[in-house]
Amino acid sequence: MSAAVQFTTIPEMFDRLTTRFAGGKKPVLMYKSDGSYKGIQYKELRRQVELFAFGLGSLGLKRGDRVSIISENRPEWIIADQAIAGLGAVSVPVYPTMTAKQIEYVFNDATVRFAIVSNQFQLNKVAKISGNVPTLEKTVVMGEKGLPVSPGTVGFASVMNSGEDFERENPDHFRASVKMVKPEDLLTIIYTSGTTGNPKGVMLTHRNLCSNILSAAEAIPFGPTDLLLSFLPLSHSFERMAGYYTGLACGATVAFAESVETVRENMLEVRPTIVTTVPRLFERIQSRIMKQVDAGSPLRQRLFRWAMRVGRQYAEGTREGNVPPVMRLRHALADRLVFARVKSRTGGRMRFFCSGGAALGKEFGEFFEAVGLSIIEGYGLTESSPVISVNRLDNYRFGTVGHPIRDVEVRIAPDGEILARGPNIMKGYWNDRKATAEVIDGEGWLHTGDVGMIDAEGFIHITDRKKHLFVSSGGKNIAPQPIENLFLTNKYIEQFMLIGDRRMFLTALIVPDFDALREYADSRGITYTTNTDLAAHPTINELIQTNIHQIQKDLANYERVRKFTLLDRQFSIEEGELTPTQKVRRRVIEERYSRLIDGMYDGIN
């Protein structure tokens, strides 16, 4: 499928979409309010964007000015983004989980003039650092309830009201601004969530994003009848490009989840056909399914195992174009008895999931394929707008990230690094020519920092991050991510981080699935009060050791975990241990748990 309209800039896309679908009743956005989901139609959204743009114009916003958005996913995020783009200004999205100090760095580096925040909590962070950001003039707050009176603060609705007055005096202001926006103009600066040092501002132009949207739309079959559930942060390039821009470009409806924690309930409410997500969601869903299976009767367990065998056979036969009638009958029975119930928990209309942000373990792809839920895994970086490659619904291979999308070239450097080139590659890092030159060479190739290979059929395989490759003290190169993914399939393991760079052997920090451990402990009369009690209990540690031994029996000796430590709490975004897309920040965790890690190597010379 392809985009519903053609365009070269984001304002042009928005203008043509809202013009084409203006007469329809289908909502373009959906959000939950007062206990139920409500829709916003194209005509209504267009008018809200215009009014907010006029309001920003009344505040003095000019072409090229930087405006930050700090908000959870909600319609106002879209309204602000489209208004900023239409005025030729530059959006600087900020994760709502960032601290005041981190926001201060971004604001000063990008010389942000206006900030748009979602609520009092975000406003407090901006107020705390506003005196240290000389370029910041005003903060716009989406939620105006209880808004303090301040010369530097104004409500979102108030800006729109001012927009009506400004429009009467300057009726052509927004239309003229939209026409002035060119493909080569800077659209946004997205600050990467690095694990060390200060983040870098990735400069993406309208051409960067628009080329990526149009090419992705050809590879991923979004359409006007689709409903996307959006819960990954819009401040992240993957959700912004795929779940927002590409969804809209194809005429789909985008519904916002209330939060990451409510995705399960929101899927049942809106019954999406597509969800853009990260592998962590599949890990949780599979873990929940297996817990329920294990808690069932022996008959139910045998039924599930039979259904999974049938599902795998059916999937393999479908790929090979050979599904005998008997297999179809068995699969129909398995679907009715087992799979239909699983699929109903996603709303019952799911066409496919789009997975990105981190590598999806092959085991998860195969598991959900057998159940009847398709996963399209893609690959990219913020610096590439972000999509470089993607598996297609009719041409995929688990354990790979598919083929490059249209207009994007990929090759492998002599040292194994994946290089990409195309119209989607960033303009560079904001105020950092040196860092730009380090990742984009003289021929325009982006050095991704990922190590991989391209097989005989053109599928791209990613081994690991170049900087994350371990080199043992014995000289062995070890890619931690595939090993970690293997352990994450175990029902007793919630989070898993491998340790071993420049060490004699591998160890691991493990966050157990405490629900599963409590069930195990209760069934065996193990006494405990807290998670700390469970993590420290000898019998629990023996259980994890037994599972580790079974999981890694097919790994090479140097890839096996010799020792481990059970932690009593999860790694979290709030503690800086995970990125907003749930990727582990290894350096942070290694520093935080350095004593525990060193303890696993005590006595080793």
C-alpha positions as CSV (number, residue, x, y, z in Angstrom):
1,M,0.0,0.0,0.0
2,S,1.1,3.6,-0.3
3,A,0.4,7.0,1.1
4,A,-3.1,8.5,0.5
5,V,-1.5,11.7,-0.8
6,Q,1.9,12.8,-2.2
7,F,3.9,15.5,-0.4
8,T,7.4,16.9,0.0
9,T,7.0,18.6,3.4
10,I,5.1,17.8,6.6
11,P,2.8,20.8,6.3
12,E,2.0,19.8,2.7
13,M,1.1,16.3,3.9
14,F,-1.2,17.7,6.6
15,D,-2.8,20.1,4.2
16,R,-3.6,17.5,1.6
17,L,-4.8,14.9,4.0
18,T,-7.1,17.2,5.8
19,T,-8.4,18.5,2.5
20,R,-9.0,15.0,1.1
21,F,-10.8,13.6,4.1
22,A,-12.5,16.8,5.3
23,G,-16.0,15.5,4.4
24,G,-15.7,12.2,6.0
25,K,-16.9,11.1,9.5
26,K,-14.0,8.8,10.3
27,P,-11.8,10.2,13.1
28,V,-8.2,11.0,12.4
29,L,-7.3,10.9,16.2
30,M,-8.9,9.2,19.2
31,Y,-8.2,9.8,22.9
32,K,-9.7,8.7,26.1
33,S,-11.6,11.3,28.2
34,D,-14.1,10.8,31.1
35,G,-13.9,7.0,30.8
36,S,-14.4,6.5,27.1
37,Y,-12.7,7.1,23.8
38,K,-13.6,10.1,21.7
39,G,-12.7,11.0,18.1
40,I,-11.4,14.1,16.4
41,Q,-12.3,14.4,12.7
42,Y,-10.0,15.8,10.0
43,K,-11.8,19.1,9.7
44,E,-11.7,19.7,13.4
45,L,-8.1,18.8,13.7
46,R,-7.2,21.1,10.9
47,R,-9.0,24.0,12.5
48,Q,-7.3,23.4,15.9
49,V,-3.9,23.4,14.2
50,E,-4.6,26.6,12.4
51,L,-5.8,28.4,15.5
52,F,-2.8,27.2,17.5
53,A,-0.4,28.3,14.7
54,F,-2.0,31.7,14.7
55,G,-1.7,31.8,18.4
56,L,2.0,31.0,18.2
57,G,2.3,33.7,15.6
58,S,0.7,36.2,18.0
59,L,3.5,35.2,20.5
60,G,6.0,36.2,17.9
61,L,7.2,32.7,16.7
62,K,9.3,33.0,13.6
63,R,10.7,30.6,11.0
64,G,13.6,28.7,12.3
65,D,12.8,29.3,16.0
66,R,13.1,26.2,18.2
67,V,10.1,25.1,20.2
68,S,10.2,22.2,22.6
69,I,7.3,19.8,23.3
70,I,7.3,17.9,26.6
71,S,4.2,15.8,26.8
72,E,2.8,12.3,27.0
73,N,1.0,11.1,23.8
74,R,-2.2,13.2,23.3
75,P,-3.9,15.2,20.6
76,E,-2.3,18.4,21.7
77,W,1.1,16.9,20.8
78,I,0.0,16.5,17.2
79,I,-1.6,20.0,17.1
80,A,1.5,21.6,18.4
81,D,3.8,19.6,16.1
82,Q,1.8,20.5,13.0
83,A,1.4,24.1,13.9
84,I,5.2,24.5,14.5
85,A,6.0,22.8,11.2
86,G,3.5,24.9,9.3
87,L,5.1,28.1,10.6
88,G,8.5,26.9,9.5
89,A,9.8,26.6,13.0
90,V,11.7,23.7,14.4
91,S,10.3,21.2,17.0
92,V,12.5,19.9,19.8
93,P,10.6,17.0,21.4
94,V,11.7,16.0,24.9
95,Y,10.8,12.8,26.7
96,P,8.4,13.6,29.7
97,T,10.6,11.3,31.8
98,M,13.6,13.6,31.5
99,T,14.9,15.4,34.5
100,A,15.0,19.2,34.9
101,K,18.8,19.1,34.5
102,Q,18.6,17.1,31.3
103,I,15.9,19.5,29.9
104,E,18.1,22.4,30.8
105,Y,20.9,21.0,28.7
106,V,18.6,20.4,25.7
107,F,17.0,23.9,25.9
108,N,20.4,25.7,26.1
109,D,22.0,23.6,23.3
110,A,19.1,24.1,21.0
111,T,18.5,27.7,22.2
112,V,14.8,26.9,22.7
113,R,12.5,30.0,22.6
114,F,9.2,28.4,23.6
115,A,8.3,25.3,25.5
116,I,4.9,23.4,25.3
117,V,4.3,21.1,28.2
118,S,1.5,18.8,29.2
119,N,0.8,19.5,32.8
120,Q,1.9,21.0,36.1
121,F,4.5,18.3,36.7
122,Q,6.3,19.2,33.5
123,L,5.8,22.9,34.0
124,N,7.5,22.6,37.4
125,K,10.6,21.1,35.7
126,V,10.7,23.9,33.2
127,A,10.1,26.6,35.9
128,K,13.0,25.1,37.9
129,I,15.5,25.7,35.1
130,S,14.0,28.7,33.3
131,G,16.4,31.1,35.0
132,N,19.3,29.2,33.5
133,V,17.9,29.2,29.9
134,P,18.3,32.8,28.6
135,T,16.5,32.1,25.3
136,L,13.3,30.7,26.9
137,E,10.5,33.3,26.7
138,K,7.3,31.5,27.4
139,T,5.9,28.1,28.4
140,V,2.5,26.9,27.1
141,V,0.6,24.4,29.3
142,M,-1.8,21.9,27.7
143,G,-3.7,21.3,31.0
144,E,-4.8,24.7,32.3
145,K,-6.6,23.5,35.5
146,G,-5.0,25.3,38.4
147,L,-2.5,27.0,36.1
148,P,-0.6,29.7,38.1
149,V,-0.7,33.2,36.9
150,S,2.7,34.1,35.5
151,P,4.0,36.4,32.7
152,G,6.0,33.5,31.4
153,T,3.2,30.9,31.4
154,V,0.1,30.7,29.2
155,G,-2.6,28.0,28.7
156,F,-2.9,26.0,25.4
157,A,-6.6,27.1,25.0
158,S,-5.6,30.7,25.7
159,V,-3.1,30.5,22.8
160,M,-5.8,29.3,20.5
161,N,-8.1,32.1,21.6
162,S,-5.4,34.6,20.9
163,G,-5.0,32.9,17.5
164,E,-8.6,33.9,16.6
165,D,-7.7,37.6,17.1
166,F,-4.4,37.2,15.3
167,E,-6.1,35.5,12.4
168,R,-8.6,38.3,11.9
169,E,-5.7,40.8,11.6
170,N,-3.4,38.5,9.6
171,P,-5.7,36.0,7.7
172,D,-3.0,34.8,5.3
173,H,-0.2,34.4,7.9
174,F,-0.4,30.6,8.3
175,R,-1.1,29.8,4.7
176,A,1.8,32.0,3.6
177,S,4.1,30.3,6.2
178,V,3.1,26.8,4.9
179,K,4.0,27.8,1.3
180,M,7.4,29.0,2.4
181,V,8.4,25.7,3.9
182,K,10.8,23.8,1.7
183,P,12.0,20.1,1.7
184,E,15.5,21.1,2.7
185,D,14.3,23.1,5.7
186,L,15.0,21.8,9.2
187,L,11.9,20.1,10.7
188,T,13.0,18.9,14.0
189,I,16.0,18.3,16.3
190,I,15.7,15.0,18.2
191,Y,18.1,14.5,21.1
192,T,19.4,10.9,21.2
193,S,19.2,9.2,24.6
194,G,22.9,8.3,24.9
195,T,24.3,6.1,27.7
196,T,27.2,8.3,28.3
197,G,27.9,12.0,28.1
198,N,25.4,14.6,26.9
199,P,22.9,13.7,24.2
200,K,23.4,14.9,20.6
201,G,20.7,16.8,18.6
202,V,19.9,14.9,15.4
203,M,18.9,17.4,12.7
204,L,16.1,16.0,10.5
205,T,14.8,18.0,7.5
206,H,11.3,17.7,5.9
207,R,13.0,15.8,3.0
208,N,14.5,13.3,5.5
209,L,11.2,12.5,7.2
210,C,9.0,12.7,4.1
211,S,11.2,10.4,2.0
212,N,11.1,7.9,4.9
213,I,7.3,8.1,5.3
214,L,6.7,7.5,1.6
215,S,9.1,4.6,1.4
216,A,7.9,3.0,4.6
217,A,4.3,3.3,3.4
218,E,5.2,1.2,0.4
219,A,6.7,-1.5,2.6
220,I,4.3,-1.6,5.5
221,P,0.6,-1.9,4.4
222,F,-1.1,0.8,6.5
223,G,-4.5,1.9,5.0
224,P,-7.6,4.1,5.6
225,T,-9.4,1.3,7.3
226,D,-6.7,0.8,9.9
227,L,-6.7,1.9,13.5
228,L,-3.3,2.3,15.2
229,L,-2.8,2.3,18.9
230,S,-0.1,4.7,19.9
231,F,1.7,4.3,23.3
232,L,5.5,4.6,22.6
233,P,6.6,8.2,23.2
234,L,6.0,10.5,20.3
235,S,9.3,12.2,21.2
236,H,11.0,9.0,19.9
237,S,11.6,8.9,16.2
238,F,10.1,5.5,15.6
239,E,6.7,6.3,17.0
240,R,6.7,9.7,15.5
241,M,7.5,8.5,12.0
242,A,5.7,5.2,12.0
243,G,2.8,5.4,14.4
244,Y,2.0,9.0,13.7
245,Y,3.3,10.4,10.4
246,T,3.1,7.2,8.3
247,G,-0.2,6.3,9.9
248,L,-1.7,9.7,9.1
249,A,-0.2,9.7,5.6
250,C,-2.0,6.5,4.7
251,G,-5.3,7.7,6.0
252,A,-5.4,5.6,9.2
253,T,-6.8,6.6,12.5
254,V,-4.4,7.0,15.5
255,A,-5.7,6.2,19.0
256,F,-3.6,7.2,22.0
257,A,-3.2,4.8,24.9
258,E,-3.6,6.4,28.3
259,S,-0.2,5.2,29.3
260,V,2.2,2.3,28.9
261,E,0.6,0.6,31.9
262,T,-2.9,0.6,30.3
263,V,-2.0,-0.7,26.8
264,R,-3.7,-4.1,27.6
265,E,-7.0,-2.5,28.6
266,N,-6.8,0.1,25.8
267,M,-6.4,-2.6,23.1
268,L,-9.6,-4.1,24.3
269,E,-11.3,-0.7,24.1
270,V,-10.3,0.5,20.7
271,R,-9.6,-2.9,19.1
272,P,-6.6,-1.7,16.9
273,T,-5.6,-3.3,13.7
274,I,-2.0,-2.2,14.0
275,V,0.3,-1.5,17.0
276,T,3.8,0.0,16.8
277,T,5.8,-1.3,19.7
278,V,9.1,-2.6,21.1
279,P,10.1,-6.2,21.9
280,R,9.4,-5.7,25.6
281,L,5.6,-5.9,24.9
282,F,5.9,-9.3,23.3
283,E,8.0,-10.6,26.2
284,R,5.3,-9.5,28.6
285,I,2.4,-11.0,26.6
286,Q,4.2,-14.3,26.1
287,S,5.1,-14.4,29.8
288,R,1.5,-13.8,30.7
289,I,0.2,-16.5,28.4
290,M,2.7,-19.1,29.6
291,K,1.8,-18.3,33.3
292,Q,-1.8,-19.0,32.6
293,V,-0.9,-22.2,30.7
294,D,1.3,-23.5,33.5
295,A,-1.5,-22.7,36.0
296,G,-4.0,-24.7,34.0
297,S,-4.9,-28.4,34.2
298,P,-2.7,-31.0,32.6
299,L,-5.3,-31.4,29.9
300,R,-5.2,-27.6,29.1
301,Q,-1.4,-27.7,29.0
302,R,-1.5,-30.6,26.5
303,L,-4.1,-28.8,24.4
304,F,-2.0,-25.7,24.3
305,R,1.2,-27.6,23.3
306,W,-0.7,-29.4,20.6
307,A,-2.1,-26.1,19.3
308,M,1.3,-24.5,19.2
309,R,2.7,-27.5,17.2
310,V,-0.2,-27.1,14.7
311,G,0.3,-23.4,14.5
312,R,4.0,-23.7,13.7
313,Q,3.3,-26.4,11.1
314,Y,0.6,-24.2,9.5
315,A,2.8,-21.2,9.5
316,E,5.6,-23.1,7.8
317,G,3.2,-24.6,5.3
318,T,1.8,-21.1,4.5
319,R,5.3,-19.7,3.9
320,E,6.1,-22.6,1.5
321,G,2.7,-22.4,-0.2
322,N,1.8,-25.9,0.8
323,V,-1.1,-26.3,3.3
324,P,-2.9,-29.6,2.9
325,P,-6.7,-29.8,3.7
326,V,-6.1,-31.8,6.9
327,M,-3.6,-29.2,8.2
328,R,-6.3,-26.5,7.5
329,L,-8.8,-28.4,9.5
330,R,-6.4,-28.9,12.4
331,H,-5.5,-25.3,12.4
332,A,-9.1,-24.2,12.4
333,L,-9.7,-26.3,15.4
334,A,-6.6,-25.0,17.2
335,D,-7.6,-21.5,16.4
336,R,-11.1,-22.0,17.8
337,L,-10.0,-23.8,20.9
338,V,-6.8,-21.8,21.8
339,F,-5.7,-19.1,19.5
340,A,-8.9,-17.1,19.2
341,R,-8.9,-16.5,23.0
342,V,-5.3,-15.2,22.8
343,K,-6.0,-12.9,19.8
344,S,-9.2,-11.6,21.5
345,R,-6.9,-10.0,24.2
346,T,-5.5,-7.7,21.6
347,G,-9.0,-6.6,20.6
348,G,-9.6,-9.3,18.0
349,R,-8.9,-7.2,14.9
350,M,-5.1,-7.1,14.9
351,R,-3.6,-7.3,11.4
352,F,0.0,-7.0,12.6
353,F,2.4,-5.5,15.0
354,C,5.3,-3.3,14.0
355,S,8.4,-3.9,16.2
356,G,11.4,-1.6,16.4
357,G,13.7,0.2,18.8
358,A,15.5,-3.0,19.7
359,A,16.2,-6.5,18.4
360,L,13.2,-8.9,18.5
361,G,14.3,-12.4,19.6
362,K,13.6,-15.0,16.9
363,E,11.7,-17.1,19.4
364,F,9.1,-14.4,20.0
365,G,8.5,-13.9,16.3
366,E,7.9,-17.7,15.9
367,F,5.7,-17.9,19.0
368,F,3.3,-15.2,17.9
369,E,3.3,-16.4,14.3
370,A,2.1,-19.7,15.5
371,V,-0.6,-18.0,17.6
372,G,-1.7,-16.1,14.5
373,L,-0.4,-12.6,15.3
374,S,2.0,-11.3,12.8
375,I,5.0,-9.1,13.7
376,I,6.8,-6.9,11.2
377,E,10.3,-6.1,12.5
378,G,12.1,-3.1,11.2
379,Y,15.5,-1.5,11.8
380,G,16.8,2.1,11.9
381,L,18.2,4.9,13.9
382,T,17.1,8.4,14.8
383,E,19.9,9.5,12.4
384,S,18.1,7.8,9.5
385,S,14.7,9.2,10.2
386,P,14.6,6.3,11.4
387,V,13.7,3.4,9.1
388,I,16.5,1.7,7.1
389,S,15.0,-1.7,6.5
390,V,11.9,-3.8,7.3
391,N,10.5,-7.3,7.0
392,R,7.4,-7.4,4.8
393,L,4.2,-9.3,5.6
394,D,4.7,-11.5,2.5
395,N,8.5,-11.7,2.7
396,Y,10.0,-12.0,6.1
397,R,12.6,-13.9,8.1
398,F,12.6,-14.0,11.9
399,G,16.0,-13.1,13.3
400,T,16.6,-10.5,10.6
401,V,15.4,-6.9,10.0
402,G,14.3,-7.5,6.5
403,H,15.3,-5.7,3.3
404,P,16.1,-2.0,2.9
405,I,13.2,0.3,2.1
406,R,13.0,2.1,-1.2
407,D,15.7,4.7,-1.9
408,V,17.9,3.5,1.0
409,E,21.2,1.7,0.3
410,V,22.8,-0.6,2.8
411,R,26.3,-2.2,2.7
412,I,28.6,-3.9,5.2
413,A,32.0,-2.3,6.0
414,P,35.1,-4.4,6.2
415,D,34.9,-4.5,10.0
416,G,31.3,-5.7,9.9
417,E,29.6,-2.4,10.6
418,I,26.3,-1.7,8.8
419,L,26.4,1.5,6.6
420,A,23.3,3.2,5.2
421,R,22.8,6.0,2.6
422,G,19.8,7.8,1.2
423,P,17.6,10.8,1.4
424,N,16.6,9.8,4.9
425,I,20.0,10.3,6.4
426,M,20.1,13.3,8.8
427,K,21.5,16.7,8.0
428,G,23.9,16.2,10.9
429,Y,24.2,16.8,14.7
430,W,23.2,20.2,15.9
431,N,26.2,22.4,16.7
432,D,28.6,19.4,16.4
433,R,30.4,19.1,13.1
434,K,33.1,16.8,14.6
435,A,30.5,14.2,15.8
436,T,28.7,14.5,12.4
437,A,32.0,13.8,10.5
438,E,32.5,10.7,12.7
439,V,29.3,9.1,11.6
440,I,28.7,10.3,8.1
441,D,31.7,9.8,5.8
442,G,32.7,11.7,2.7
443,E,30.5,9.5,0.4
444,G,27.4,10.1,2.5
445,W,27.3,6.7,4.3
446,L,25.9,6.7,7.8
447,H,28.0,4.5,10.1
448,T,25.3,3.0,12.2
449,G,27.4,1.5,15.0
450,D,25.6,-1.8,14.5
451,V,27.4,-4.9,13.4
452,G,25.8,-7.4,11.0
453,M,25.7,-9.1,7.7
454,I,23.5,-9.5,4.6
455,D,22.6,-13.0,3.6
456,A,22.3,-14.5,0.1
457,E,18.6,-13.4,-0.1
458,G,19.3,-9.9,0.9
459,F,18.0,-10.0,4.5
460,I,19.9,-7.9,7.0
461,H,21.1,-9.7,10.1
462,I,22.2,-7.5,13.1
463,T,24.7,-9.1,15.5
464,D,24.9,-6.4,18.1
465,R,25.9,-2.8,18.7
466,K,29.5,-2.3,17.7
467,K,30.3,-0.6,21.0
468,H,28.5,-3.4,22.9
469,L,30.5,-6.3,21.5
470,F,32.3,-8.0,24.4
471,V,35.9,-9.1,24.0
472,S,36.7,-11.6,26.7
473,S,40.2,-11.6,28.4
474,G,40.7,-14.8,26.3
475,G,40.2,-12.8,23.1
476,K,36.8,-14.1,22.2
477,N,34.3,-11.7,20.6
478,I,30.8,-12.1,22.2
479,A,27.6,-10.4,21.1
480,P,25.5,-10.0,24.3
481,Q,22.1,-9.2,22.7
482,P,21.3,-12.6,21.2
483,I,22.3,-14.3,24.4
484,E,20.2,-12.0,26.5
485,N,17.2,-12.5,24.2
486,L,17.6,-16.3,24.7
487,F,17.3,-15.9,28.5
488,L,14.4,-13.6,28.3
489,T,12.2,-16.4,27.0
490,N,12.3,-18.0,30.4
491,K,9.2,-17.6,32.6
492,Y,11.2,-16.8,35.7
493,I,13.3,-14.0,34.1
494,E,11.9,-10.5,33.7
495,Q,15.1,-8.6,32.8
496,F,18.6,-9.9,32.0
497,M,21.9,-8.0,31.5
498,L,25.0,-9.9,30.5
499,I,28.4,-8.8,31.9
500,G,31.8,-9.9,30.5
501,D,33.6,-7.2,28.5
502,R,37.4,-7.7,29.2
503,R,36.5,-10.4,31.8
504,M,37.5,-14.0,32.0
505,F,33.9,-15.3,31.8
506,L,30.3,-14.1,31.5
507,T,28.1,-13.2,34.5
508,A,24.7,-11.7,34.6
509,L,22.4,-9.4,36.5
510,I,18.9,-10.8,36.6
511,V,15.6,-9.3,37.5
512,P,13.3,-12.2,38.1
513,D,9.7,-12.4,37.4
514,F,8.5,-12.0,40.9
515,D,4.9,-13.1,40.2
516,A,6.3,-16.4,38.9
517,L,8.7,-16.7,41.8
518,R,5.9,-16.1,44.4
519,E,3.8,-18.9,42.8
520,Y,6.8,-21.2,42.9
521,A,7.6,-20.3,46.5
522,D,4.0,-20.7,47.7
523,S,3.7,-24.1,46.1
524,R,6.8,-25.3,48.0
525,G,6.2,-23.7,51.3
526,I,9.1,-21.2,51.0
527,T,8.6,-18.4,53.5
528,Y,9.2,-14.8,52.4
529,T,7.9,-11.3,53.0
530,T,9.5,-9.1,50.3
531,N,11.1,-9.4,46.8
532,T,14.4,-9.0,48.6
533,D,13.7,-12.2,50.6
534,L,12.9,-14.1,47.4
535,A,16.0,-12.9,45.5
536,A,18.2,-13.9,48.4
537,H,16.6,-17.3,49.1
538,P,19.0,-20.3,48.3
539,T,16.1,-22.4,46.8
540,I,15.1,-19.6,44.5
541,N,18.7,-19.2,43.4
542,E,19.0,-22.9,42.7
543,L,15.8,-22.7,40.6
544,I,17.3,-19.9,38.5
545,Q,20.6,-21.8,38.2
546,T,18.8,-24.9,36.9
547,N,17.0,-22.8,34.3
548,I,20.1,-21.1,33.2
549,H,21.9,-24.4,32.8
550,Q,19.0,-25.7,30.6
551,I,18.8,-22.5,28.5
552,Q,22.5,-22.3,27.7
553,K,23.2,-25.9,27.0
554,D,23.6,-25.3,23.3
555,L,25.8,-22.2,23.6
556,A,29.6,-22.3,23.2
557,N,31.5,-22.5,26.5
558,Y,32.7,-18.9,26.3
559,E,29.1,-17.8,25.8
560,R,27.8,-19.4,28.9
561,V,26.9,-17.5,32.2
562,R,29.1,-18.8,35.0
563,K,27.7,-16.7,37.8
564,F,24.6,-14.5,38.3
565,T,23.1,-12.1,40.9
566,L,19.3,-11.8,41.4
567,L,18.2,-8.2,41.9
568,D,15.2,-7.2,44.0
569,R,13.8,-4.5,41.7
570,Q,13.3,-3.8,38.0
571,F,15.6,-1.6,35.9
572,S,13.5,1.5,35.1
573,I,13.4,4.6,32.9
574,E,12.9,6.8,36.0
575,E,16.2,5.6,37.5
576,G,18.0,6.2,34.2
577,E,18.7,2.5,33.7
578,L,16.5,2.1,30.6
579,T,16.0,4.4,27.6
580,P,12.4,5.5,26.9
581,T,12.1,2.5,24.4
582,Q,13.1,0.1,27.2
583,K,16.7,-0.5,26.0
584,V,19.2,-1.2,28.8
585,R,21.7,1.5,29.5
586,R,24.7,-0.8,30.2
587,R,27.1,1.8,31.5
588,V,24.6,3.2,34.0
589,I,23.7,-0.3,35.4
590,E,27.4,-1.4,35.5
591,E,28.3,1.6,37.5
592,R,25.3,1.3,39.8
593,Y,25.9,-2.4,40.6
594,S,29.7,-2.3,40.3
595,R,30.1,-3.9,43.8
596,L,27.8,-6.8,43.0
597,I,29.5,-7.3,39.6
598,D,33.0,-7.2,41.1
599,G,31.8,-9.7,43.7
600,M,31.1,-12.2,41.0
601,Y,34.7,-12.0,39.9
602,D,36.3,-11.9,43.3
603,G,39.3,-14.3,43.6
604,I,39.8,-14.4,39.8
605,N,43.1,-13.3,38.6
